[in-house]
Amino acid sequence: MAYISVPERQIPIIYEADVCVVGGSATGVFAAVRAARLGAKVVIVEKTNCFGGNATNGLMAVWHSLMSTDLKTQVIAGLTDEACDRLHPFDVRVDGAKSHIFNPCDMKCVLDDMCRESGVKIYFHTVYAGLSAEDDEIKAVFVENKDGRGAIKAKFFIDATGDGDLCRDLGVERYTNSKIQPPSYVFLLQGKDRAYDPITGQCFEADACSILNAHKEEFDVEQDHGWSNTLPGHENLSMRVDTHIFYVQCAEADDLTKAELVGRQKMRKICRVLRKYGDPTERYAIVNDASYVGIRDTYHYKTKYAADYIDMFTCQPHEDCILRGTYSGDVQNEVDGTTWMDLNGTYTRMDPYGRWFSGNWRAEAGLPTDGEMPTYYTLPFKTLVQEKCKNMIAAGRMVNADPVAFGAVRVMVNLNQIGEAAGVAAYLAVSQNKSVQELDGAEVARTLSKGGSANLG
Ligand SMILES: Cc1cc2nc3c(=O)[nH]c(=O)nc-3n(C[C@H](O)[C@H](O)[C@H](O)COP(=O)(O)OP(=O)(O)OC[C@H]3O[C@@H](n4cnc5c(N)ncnc54)[C@H](O)[C@@H]3O)c2cc1C
């Protein structure tokens, strides 16, 4: 590669804080709010115009259940619960599985309010563009916005960029899973999923993805599978997640561009196939699309402990437990389709052709299949502790986990808790003048519980 030299320049320090959070999904916001409520001076940097990441800009407005799998005990509380309570009742629906399906616009406002009320300094339209580190410590991050390039100094940094941009620049060891979970291009479609049968002249229920699969040569698409859901207050609108884009690594510029181009084409094809083969009485139209392609999986960064699905799903105790979760190990790829591994020992798989398979992963792993099964899983703090830099913690889908554990941890009710744990850890590191590696994980867990988080008591 050829290079160009840039003359040395003075970068203005635009802000100084105890804790700087980079990335403003709910993971980043909850990290910032937690640290600020404990008394830290906090700044958050977000490259788009709002908070929420995939939940708002990505239109992926589903937070899974906060309850144990038997629905008897609330196992997730804290800021996830608070944010759900702050949504206007018209803007949230709780379904039979106790998931919260919400209006992404209302969620943006809730996250704004939580940050503002906690006194967090907010920078929107501000992109992280590099860092300055000395002696295994980050001194400042560089950001670009309408004012040009600036530096933000802080005692502690939280990488909530999803892809782990700070980890990358620090040279933390990284890896990808053998099959990267593909991104999808989420959009809102007006009109019901129904196919028209020209022989009977009748319409019947059929999901848009299977209609597209039936005409895949005509529309030039690969076999795919997906799902859709309605949003509260928009009953003739569906949020569509049936647009996988295969064989891309979205943490790389060319592939990310390709994912946007292919995803948008696929969105248009779904609308067109319904206009041609769907219910002729429906006025199918794309109402809105995500601000950017929805990314499930890119790089993961090595930490002291990699989440292991057998440990997780057999609910091994951890004194430094920072998360309780119930969502299944949801692993998607182009070859196998989607597999859901559940805490009760079963798995189900839908292949790209819509065929269903099932089995028992506990039996396959040589574990007992009878007796009482755990109703939630846990994750220890050491999963978040990288060993390269003293004052940085990564929170988000860059988590160090095997593919099944990642399939479970990657959902937002879980990453929200990881964000809260990162915020608490940042506050403790600053107030005790310790590195992230020196922190007492059990104290992080206790401080989380005291703040009403993750109901860990
Ligand atoms: C199609 C799809 C469907 C899904 N379905 C569900 C579901 O139903 N329920 C569920 O809970 N989970 C679901 N997930 C998973 C979940 O949405 C993601 O795993 C989660 O949102 C990742 O959160 P994150 O905080 O790690 O990253 P992100 O949500 O990607 O947030 C990263 C944030 O950092 C910002 N950022 C990135 N780089 C920079 C930079 N350089 N400078 C400044 N800011 C930056 C981004 O703008 C963004 O706001 C789905 C994912 C996809 C893709």
The ligand as an SDF file (V2000), in Angstrom:
LIG
                    3D

 53 58  0  0  0  0  0  0  0  0999 V2000
  -31.0150   -7.7840   11.8490 C   0  0  0  0  0  0  0  0  0  0  0  0
  -30.7740   -7.9520   13.3070 C   0  0  0  0  0  0  0  0  0  0  0  0
  -31.7950   -8.4070   14.1100 C   0  0  0  0  0  0  0  0  0  0  0  0
  -31.5920   -8.5170   15.4870 C   0  0  0  0  0  0  0  0  0  0  0  0
  -32.6400   -8.8570   16.2800 N   0  0  0  0  0  0  0  0  0  0  0  0
  -32.5400   -8.6550   17.6060 C   0  0  0  0  0  0  0  0  0  0  0  0
  -33.6850   -8.6980   18.4410 C   0  0  0  0  0  0  0  0  0  0  0  0
  -34.7840   -8.9730   17.9980 O   0  0  0  0  0  0  0  0  0  0  0  0
  -33.5010   -8.4290   19.7730 N   0  0  0  0  0  0  0  0  0  0  0  0
  -32.2780   -8.1630   20.2950 C   0  0  0  0  0  0  0  0  0  0  0  0
  -32.1650   -7.8980   21.4840 O   0  0  0  0  0  0  0  0  0  0  0  0
  -31.1760   -8.1630   19.5350 N   0  0  0  0  0  0  0  0  0  0  0  0
  -31.2840   -8.3520   18.2020 C   0  0  0  0  0  0  0  0  0  0  0  0
  -30.1850   -8.2640   17.4150 N   0  0  0  0  0  0  0  0  0  0  0  0
  -28.8470   -8.1150   18.0340 C   0  0  0  0  0  0  0  0  0  0  0  0
  -28.6100   -6.7280   18.5900 C   0  0  0  0  0  0  0  0  0  0  0  0
  -29.3910   -5.7650   17.9430 O   0  0  0  0  0  0  0  0  0  0  0  0
  -27.1410   -6.3330   18.4760 C   0  0  0  0  0  0  0  0  0  0  0  0
  -26.3180   -7.3940   18.8680 O   0  0  0  0  0  0  0  0  0  0  0  0
  -26.8690   -5.1410   19.4020 C   0  0  0  0  0  0  0  0  0  0  0  0
  -27.6860   -4.0600   19.0500 O   0  0  0  0  0  0  0  0  0  0  0  0
  -25.4190   -4.7520   19.3430 C   0  0  0  0  0  0  0  0  0  0  0  0
  -25.2490   -3.7000   20.2480 O   0  0  0  0  0  0  0  0  0  0  0  0
  -23.8800   -2.9370   20.3650 P   0  0  0  0  0  0  0  0  0  0  0  0
  -24.0940   -1.9120   21.4030 O   0  0  0  0  0  0  0  0  0  0  0  0
  -22.7520   -3.8780   20.5190 O   0  0  0  0  0  0  0  0  0  0  0  0
  -23.6910   -2.3080   18.9160 O   0  0  0  0  0  0  0  0  0  0  0  0
  -24.5450   -1.3310   18.0180 P   0  0  0  0  0  0  0  0  0  0  0  0
  -26.0140   -1.4190   18.2920 O   0  0  0  0  0  0  0  0  0  0  0  0
  -24.0720   -1.5920   16.6250 O   0  0  0  0  0  0  0  0  0  0  0  0
  -24.0700    0.1040   18.5080 O   0  0  0  0  0  0  0  0  0  0  0  0
  -22.8110    0.6710   18.2500 C   0  0  0  0  0  0  0  0  0  0  0  0
  -22.9750    2.1650   18.4120 C   0  0  0  0  0  0  0  0  0  0  0  0
  -21.7160    2.7890   18.2780 O   0  0  0  0  0  0  0  0  0  0  0  0
  -21.7570    3.7990   17.3030 C   0  0  0  0  0  0  0  0  0  0  0  0
  -20.4370    3.8610   16.6830 N   0  0  0  0  0  0  0  0  0  0  0  0
  -19.8200    2.8730   15.9920 C   0  0  0  0  0  0  0  0  0  0  0  0
  -18.6200    3.2560   15.5720 N   0  0  0  0  0  0  0  0  0  0  0  0
  -18.4650    4.5310   16.0240 C   0  0  0  0  0  0  0  0  0  0  0  0
  -17.4160    5.4930   15.8980 C   0  0  0  0  0  0  0  0  0  0  0  0
  -16.2850    5.2210   15.2370 N   0  0  0  0  0  0  0  0  0  0  0  0
  -17.5940    6.7080   16.4750 N   0  0  0  0  0  0  0  0  0  0  0  0
  -18.7490    6.9970   17.1530 C   0  0  0  0  0  0  0  0  0  0  0  0
  -19.7630    6.1290   17.2830 N   0  0  0  0  0  0  0  0  0  0  0  0
  -19.6190    4.9170   16.7300 C   0  0  0  0  0  0  0  0  0  0  0  0
  -22.8700    3.3560   16.3540 C   0  0  0  0  0  0  0  0  0  0  0  0
  -23.4060    4.4280   15.6130 O   0  0  0  0  0  0  0  0  0  0  0  0
  -23.8700    2.7510   17.3310 C   0  0  0  0  0  0  0  0  0  0  0  0
  -24.7300    3.7030   17.8890 O   0  0  0  0  0  0  0  0  0  0  0  0
  -30.3330   -8.2100   16.0350 C   0  0  0  0  0  0  0  0  0  0  0  0
  -29.2790   -7.8000   15.2120 C   0  0  0  0  0  0  0  0  0  0  0  0
  -29.5010   -7.6570   13.8700 C   0  0  0  0  0  0  0  0  0  0  0  0
  -28.4010   -7.1510   13.0180 C   0  0  0  0  0  0  0  0  0  0  0  0
  1  2  1  0
  2  3  1  0
  2 52  2  0
  3  4  2  0
  4  5  1  0
  4 50  1  0
  5  6  2  0
  6  7  1  0
  6 13  1  0
  7  8  2  0
  7  9  1  0
  9 10  1  0
 10 11  2  0
 10 12  1  0
 12 13  2  0
 13 14  1  0
 14 15  1  0
 14 50  1  0
 15 16  1  0
 16 17  1  0
 16 18  1  0
 18 19  1  0
 18 20  1  0
 20 21  1  0
 20 22  1  0
 22 23  1  0
 23 24  1  0
 24 25  2  0
 24 26  1  0
 24 27  1  0
 27 28  1  0
 28 29  2  0
 28 30  1  0
 28 31  1  0
 31 32  1  0
 32 33  1  0
 33 34  1  0
 33 48  1  0
 34 35  1  0
 35 36  1  0
 35 46  1  0
 36 37  1  0
 36 45  1  0
 37 38  2  0
 38 39  1  0
 39 40  1  0
 39 45  2  0
 40 41  1  0
 40 42  2  0
 42 43  1  0
 43 44  2  0
 44 45  1  0
 46 47  1  0
 46 48  1  0
 48 49  1  0
 50 51  2  0
 51 52  1  0
 52 53  1  0
M  END
$$$$
